[in-house]
Amino acid sequence: MVKKLFVGNLPFSTTEDELRDLFSQHGGVHSVKLINDRETGRPRGFGFIEMDGDAALAAIQALDGREMGGRSLRVNEAQEREQSSRMSGGRGERR
């Protein structure tokens, strides 16, 4: 079963290839997606990795807290986003 991992506190210079190389040391990587700001196009310092279940758990244990580019990585299983007020105009009002 494929698991989606959240990777946070990334250096802004991190590339998808660098993340793929780092995580592939713990198993097969299905996909890597770094998140950029919609307006500026600049990196936001986090992304998502999809890996097989056992490999994902090994990567979490090995890489959570590991330093990369002077920053301590946060690695955990991604949580599905709840529907937020952004869907109703961003002001929290009901429609």
Secondary structure, DSSP 4 states (H G I P E B T S, - for coil): -EEEEEEES--TT--HHHHHHHHHTTS-EEEEEEEE-TTT--EEEEEEEEEEHHHHHHHHHHHTT-EETTEE-EEEE--PPPP-GGGGTSS----
